[in-house]
Amino acid sequence: MTDLTAAALPALAADVSVPTYDRAAVRSRIVHFGVGGFHRAHEAMYLDRLLEAGHSEWGLCGVGVLPSDAAMRDVLAAQDDLYTLVTIAPDGTSAARVVGSIVDYRFVPDDPEAVVAKLADPDTAIVSLTITEGGYGIDDATGDYAPRDEATLADLDGSASPRSVMGLLTEGLRRRRDAGAPAFTVMSCDNIQGNGHVARAALVGFAQRLDPTLGEWIARNVSFPNSMVDRITPVTTDETRAAVAQEFGIRDRWPVRSESFEQWVLEDTFPAGRPPFDEVGVQLVDDVEPYELMKLRLLNASHQAMSYLGILSGAHEVHEVCSDPLFVGFLQGYMHEEAIPTLRPVPGIDLDAYCDQLIARFGSEAIRDTLARQVVDGSDRLPKFLLPVVREQLAAGGRIDHAALVLAGWSVFLEGRTETGEQTPAVDSRLDDLRAIVADDPAALLDYAPVFGDLGQNARLRDAYLSARASLAERGARGAIAALTA
């Protein structure tokens, strides 16, 4: 058994791929906020490939903002910023790669000035983000910048040094402007429709509150490319660590395990320069929207569709429900009858084949993804993934009964117990408000403007939601699905 460090790389098993480039010579021209599992299975992996191809100026400096990010700081420090990425093919075979593209990590609570200095450095060309749907402070109902987190609000009140993502970015850009240096590009890699537009609204909205002239400069000079990202990446557990140790002989404190499938579609708008992403499998396009709508409304919305109803029925893992013909039929019905009618043509994509591929990916037992992971912060995810489909279907007179059953399942999930008596794994920044609403009157959930805006007042949606609630109460989750798909 080998502890993962730079010095130990030559001793690793022959079936483990390791960096062959000189990591000491790598320049970290990309700063990334949110070094979690998905980032390390996706962007960091692509950049590791570029470094192997000789593009040594495109390494990563990771940044942790939250107190909980101290764990990542400590692990990366102990492992020379290395980690193991294990990918699982559809047939269950696995491959391991030690990824070396993160060459620096800075923890804001330790030294916020060090982070600002890195952002202000003219050599920094790109700042990328995986800060989750709720990290941008955009009101889903209005599209306005309306931050709620304490760090951002403190920065807006003029705290001594910035500690929020938007505060740090704004200060870094202020210094660049004052020094006559060009702005960096802000590249969101979060699963949000128009993630570049959302990042722009958040950063410009923050900066304008502090300094309107700086906000105008950012709006004119910073590029915010939209992107679509895709790779199923379950949360790392002790079981993951043990499996990596057993199969590959590596003692890694925070490995990443993901499916072998990967996709990144990215708008090619990088005035400050970019890596040759296209050399390592990234699809560079002029318009990401058709691809992102496909992914968000088919893959991400299907996660919501399967998870609440699956959890209520007693399931725990994604493959359980996605190898069940009842749930597969429900998901296919949602995708083909409700989601696909809202999509634009997607260049090079057969949507029927894409849906079949999704079911196959979801049904992989080897990935062992959990339903609980899919339902974290549902009040942020449902408005971005599922409700746009509902809104467009209502406007077009299309079907909404699959989506209505998902919303009804969410409302029952919020009540706190599954049909088998287990406690539901509810984690949501608005959980107290949501539970109070459903405990008092489940119908009033649609009146909750932070999630539904004015959509909840639609009479057809309300009727469908209440009918689905009644079906769940009478038949349970499986019975309600069977009644719908009969």
Secondary structure, 3 states (H helix, E strand, C coil): CEECCCCCHHHCCCCEECCCCCHHHCCECEEEECCCHHHHHCHHHHHHHHHHCCCCCECEEEEECCHHHHHHHHHHHHCCCCEEEEEECCCCCEEEEEECCEEEEEECCCCHHHHHHHHHCCCCCEEEECCCHHHCCECCCCCCECCCCHHHHHHHCCCCCCCCHHHHHHHHHHHHHHHCCCCCEEEECCCCCCHHHHHHHHHHHHHHHHCHHHHHHHHHHCCCCCEEEECCCCCCCHHHHHHHHHHHCEECCCCEEEECCCEEEEECCCCCCCCCHHHHCCEEECCCHHHHHHHHHHHHHHHHHHHHHHHHCCCCEHHHHHCCHHHHHHHHHHHHHHHHHHCCCCCCCCHHHHHHHHHHHHCCCCCCCEHHHHCCCHHHHHHHHCHHHHHHHHHHCCCCHHHHHHHHHHHHHHCCECCCCCECCCCCCCHHHHHHHHHHCHHHHHHCHHHHCCHHHCHHHHHHHHHHHHHHHHHHHHHHHHHHHC
